[in-house]
Amino acid sequence: MKSFQERYLEFCKPFVDGLKNVYSTMVFTEIKHRTPQLKRESCEFSDYSSVMGINGVFESEESKPIDFKGSLVISWPMDTYLKTSSKMLMEEYSEFDDDIKDVGMEISNIAMGNAKKIVNPLGYKIEMSVPNCIVGKDHSVDSEKGTVTIIIPFESDLGPFYMEINYKDSESE
């Protein structure tokens, strides 16, 4: 049976690939991820975050079904968010308004859908949720105690941003 660490790594990679695909096809920008790291404290460089819950069951021939839960968070400094929104919507935005409020949530939703296509055949049956956003200078998004969170920083011509994926399953409790 796969260890918790093996399941977590297998689970995370499709989200990175899914986000790269969204940026390439919808934002017309290549993004590069830097070294993933374990989140040990709150990151306070966000002005806009899209948050989606991830719940489901991991099914394998090797073991009984394993329930899992977590979330996908994509966070941008406002300058990067404005440039991303402008590029995606092909219209110039110099300040945050209702016209671009949903851009980050749409990016998260599509990245989640892309990842789901990859992890589903691996045995992860995900129940997708509706994304929400948090807007505010230097906010942080914390996860449930005992949940392992990986931060993946990204760089692009539009600026830096990062993704957090947290995952907890019934075998790791």
QUITA-V296238 format. One record per residue. N is the residue number from 1. PHI is phi as a letter, one per 40 degrees, with the letter a starting at -180 (NA if undefined). D_FIRST is the distance of its C-alpha to the first C-alpha in whole Angstrom. Layout:
N;PHI;D_FIRST
N;PHI;D_FIRST
This chain:
1;NA;0
2;c;4
3;c;6
4;d;9
5;c;11
6;c;10
7;c;10
8;c;13
9;c;15
10;c;13
11;c;15
12;c;18
13;d;19
14;c;21
15;c;23
16;c;24
17;c;25
18;c;26
19;c;29
20;c;30
21;c;31
22;c;33
23;c;35
24;c;35
25;c;36
26;b;38
27;b;39
28;f;40
29;a;39
30;c;36
31;b;34
32;b;32
33;c;29
34;c;30
35;c;27
36;c;25
37;a;25
38;c;24
39;c;26
40;b;28
41;a;31
42;c;33
43;c;34
44;b;37
45;b;38
46;b;38
47;b;41
48;a;39
49;b;35
50;b;33
51;b;31
52;b;28
53;c;26
54;b;22
55;b;21
56;i;18
57;b;15
58;c;12
59;b;11
60;a;8
61;c;9
62;c;6
63;a;7
64;c;10
65;d;12
66;b;11
67;c;15
68;b;16
69;a;19
70;i;21
71;a;24
72;b;25
73;b;28
74;b;31
75;b;34
76;b;37
77;c;40
78;d;43
79;d;45
80;c;41
81;c;41
82;c;45
83;c;44
84;c;41
85;c;43
86;c;46
87;c;44
88;c;42
89;c;45
90;f;48
91;a;50
92;c;51
93;b;50
94;b;51
95;a;50
96;c;47
97;a;48
98;c;47
99;c;47
100;b;44
101;d;43
102;c;40
103;d;39
104;c;36
105;c;35
106;c;35
107;d;34
108;c;31
109;c;31
110;c;31
111;d;28
112;c;26
113;c;27
114;c;26
115;c;22
116;d;22
117;c;23
118;c;20
119;c;17
120;d;18
121;c;17
122;c;13
123;h;13
124;c;15
125;c;18
126;c;20
127;c;23
128;c;26
129;b;28
130;c;32
131;c;32
132;b;35
133;b;37
134;b;38
135;b;41
136;i;43
137;c;43
138;f;41
139;c;39
140;b;35
141;b;32
142;b;30
143;b;27
144;d;26
145;d;25
146;g;22
147;c;21
148;c;20
149;b;22
150;b;22
151;b;26
152;b;27
153;c;30
154;b;32
155;b;36
156;a;38
157;c;42
158;c;42
159;h;40
160;c;37
161;a;35
162;a;31
163;b;28
164;b;26
165;b;22
166;b;21
167;a;18
168;a;17
169;b;14
170;c;14
171;c;11
172;c;13
173;c;16
